[in-house]
């Protein structure tokens, strides 16, 4: 596919924000504006910056790039905007535009992008991580990138002990259609940082279907978000080709799911790939969507109080809100937390780029989790899980953070 | 331009993180929520974000000494350019001043700083059973300082009045840095001029409002929502008038014409009967369900006499929300019909509401532009929305002529330019027509007395 020219990217972004009437509704909901309340941080600020950039009112400077990068892409503004302005998409375009005209992506994003494009590197990193964890060296890792995983074994030991005994073991009750070919898409985050949770996902899926496990490549969202659009496009093509035989593609990562479901919209002007990617995007389901649809019942009831954090890319990106709650309510005692769908401040690599801001955001989340009195906070995204692990640690053991596949 | 030396003095007052002068930050504080063009931007030279009245005062002393223009700003949610720093200088952003200083339950009054968001003030009072009624559509983001400076209204004005009706006193920093306190908690007060009222609606041209003391009323115990459909807009207006004459005062009475309704129907996937030309949504409040039921019965009788096609009483909170959502999403839904929407804010005597709408219809035909009409029929304040494409010079010209004609129509029936948005920049050309040469002359004399160097929000109103 022909590379999109920069001007086209910028004009597309301008088009996306053109209906912003600057009312300021976004000021009240943006998690970043909540901790740093200057105009350029808000979605309104970003929309006007986009317009000024496209219309010659602002020059493409490092300042403007920093403002575009300072966005969680959490879509809270989009959901609350009366005109549903897609500021997140505009920011992705503006980042790409600025990367291209300021001499390309920063060395850091290029390095991460290269690693994530490379299957061998992801596996190597995964191996390194388990080594780190085993050696206890993960405590020295910056920004909680090497979380201490709280496994299902830990979880069952704690909550399925005597108090939970005597309860019936729940088994699946919906027969599978023999013809549906279900495949698993394993995200890099799950592979590198939460392999135990990923293994639980596979185990759960195997109770429902003859699972196809593929050696997939990265979904490309880190590349797309940081001005490496071409990499995103080529990774998508690789995955599309790889999953052609599957009828349904299930993922346990909110960000991968969001990227794969929306991939089609990046190929609309590519005659060769348009239809193939569209068909691919339609097959993608979040783990919880698939499980609720197939009538999955949790493997066993537990005597634990659970609360749930909505990953941005699941609740707003894919509109998946009830399914995880349904599954958790069937597993243990479920308590809704305040502002469950507010971004945790993880946002891909945002928490590494802006650790102080990210910390302020996760502190609010931690307080909301603690108020529920839940012993476990559950989520469906490895990025969020990194943040929630930090919160769990900071809470001094008041709660643990787990991926949903480890709980249900 | 502000010299480096003066910038240094300003930074010494508010701290360097609260005095911003990068190109990007200056751009961020160059606009508001009006339809004024974003570019070329009206850049302030510096964005200053004080935390206390003392800091505001110190900044004004510096600005006055060096004759630097100062434009106050809250959330920049204004619709007429009031907070746009037209002449550069200092953008005085008061959004860090967000303390609610005192809720005096015994006197039923609340004191808040300028940067408190309207909704936060409402909730703070509501928690104690007290009601702060002014509810501009922007109440989730707008700030109290801006509400006072623009004398913001809202949907409840028909029963409860506008922001100015609740102001008991103000703390204002004058152009030279003097801190003035007006009014107080005494309900009857004729000691000297009513200085508070001078600042209400003054759009930051006479002083910087840093604190406001508001009176409150007890929170109504019950609320109900009614939706009535009509074959003609006139029938809807007649119903509202008849209700008021029979002393059934709704807490809100909003009317929407067919163009507006179709716009919402398109977005919300509603089905509208083809003969519906107008919709009225009414909020009633009272002591208990029996009170609401009796009001509902009387409204129903009036509406039927005026030819209502349907009469729907919301049975649940959710249904009530659904009915109000139609009105609340109206601006955006109408905006989505065309590249640009020039939303106006004329206000007419209530009896003239149908007449001015008829005139707007003719204006729409004359200029071949769609003009959606919705607004606060209960108080005569309506928002005609001229749909156009400002990028197309020909459409833009027609739109501006249509706006001229709308203002003429409002004035012709005894109305005025603005009900709740202020004059700012966007309505300046019409001010003489509205208040006359003498009105402008007296206003200018006042301005001269308050701000001899003309540094407060220069270039606005006239």
Interface residues (C-beta under 8 A of the other chain):
Chain A: X18 X19 X21 X22 X23 X24 X25 X27 X28 X37 X38 X39 X40 X45 X48 X49 X51 X52 X55 X56 X57 X58 X59 X61 X63 X64 X67 X82 X83
Chain B: X20 X22 X23 X24 X25 X27 X28 X29 X31 X32 X33 X35 X38 X39 X40 X41 X75 X76 X77 X95 X96 X117 X138 X140 X141 X142 X329 X331 X332 X335 X336 X339 X341
